[in-house]
Amino acid sequence: MNTTTEETSEITVEAIRLLFREMGVAKTLRFLSQVSGGRGDYTKERQETVDNRTVADIVAEIEKWRKQSADESFGVKE
């Protein structure tokens, strides 16, 4: 089966119209968000946005955050 881009987009539009009519807007949007594959290169984007913290760095940040939260809860001022 050889389908052109135009035919594919027409099929997509027709399918979305059917979904809207049969399921309503909210359910259709929810369904489409579940089945859409997304765009871009996830691995590349993830590597570009992730910093180089170590596990020890992250643990230290968590401990600092917990201490600050506890201090604020008990009214301790630095």
C-alpha positions in Angstrom: 0.0 0.0 0.0 1.5 3.3 -1.1 -0.1 6.2 0.7 0.8 9.8 0.0 1.3 12.4 2.7 -1.9 14.2 1.6 -3.9 10.9 1.9 -2.4 10.3 5.3 -3.3 13.7 6.6 -6.8 13.4 5.2 -7.2 10.1 7.0 -5.9 11.7 10.2 -8.3 14.6 10.0 -11.2 12.2 9.3 -10.3 10.0 12.3 -10.0 13.0 14.7 -13.4 14.2 13.5 -14.9 10.8 14.2 -13.3 10.7 17.6 -14.7 14.2 18.5 -18.2 13.2 17.3 -18.3 9.8 19.1 -16.3 10.5 22.2 -16.4 14.2 22.7 -13.5 16.7 22.8 -12.1 16.0 26.2 -11.9 12.2 25.7 -10.5 12.6 22.2 -7.7 15.0 23.5 -6.9 12.6 26.3 -6.7 9.7 23.8 -4.5 11.6 21.4 -2.1 12.6 24.2 -1.7 8.9 25.1 -1.0 7.7 21.6 1.1 10.5 20.2 4.7 9.6 19.9 6.1 13.0 20.4 8.7 14.7 18.3 12.4 15.3 18.5 15.4 13.3 19.8 14.6 12.5 23.4 18.1 11.0 24.1 19.9 14.0 22.7 17.7 16.5 24.4 18.0 14.6 27.7 21.8 14.6 27.5 21.9 18.3 26.8 19.7 19.2 29.7 21.0 16.8 32.4 23.7 18.3 34.6 26.7 16.3 35.8 25.8 16.0 39.4 26.8 12.9 41.2 24.6 10.9 43.5 26.5 12.4 46.5 25.7 15.9 45.2 22.0 15.0 44.9 21.9 13.5 48.3 23.6 16.6 49.8 20.9 18.8 48.1 18.1 16.6 49.5 19.6 16.8 53.0 20.0 20.6 52.8 16.4 20.9 51.5 15.1 18.6 54.4 17.0 20.7 57.0 15.6 23.9 55.6 12.1 22.5 55.5 12.4 21.3 59.1 13.8 24.6 60.3 11.0 26.5 58.6 8.4 24.2 60.2 9.8 24.8 63.6 10.4 28.5 63.2 14.2 28.3 63.3 15.9 31.3 61.8 19.4 31.1 60.5 
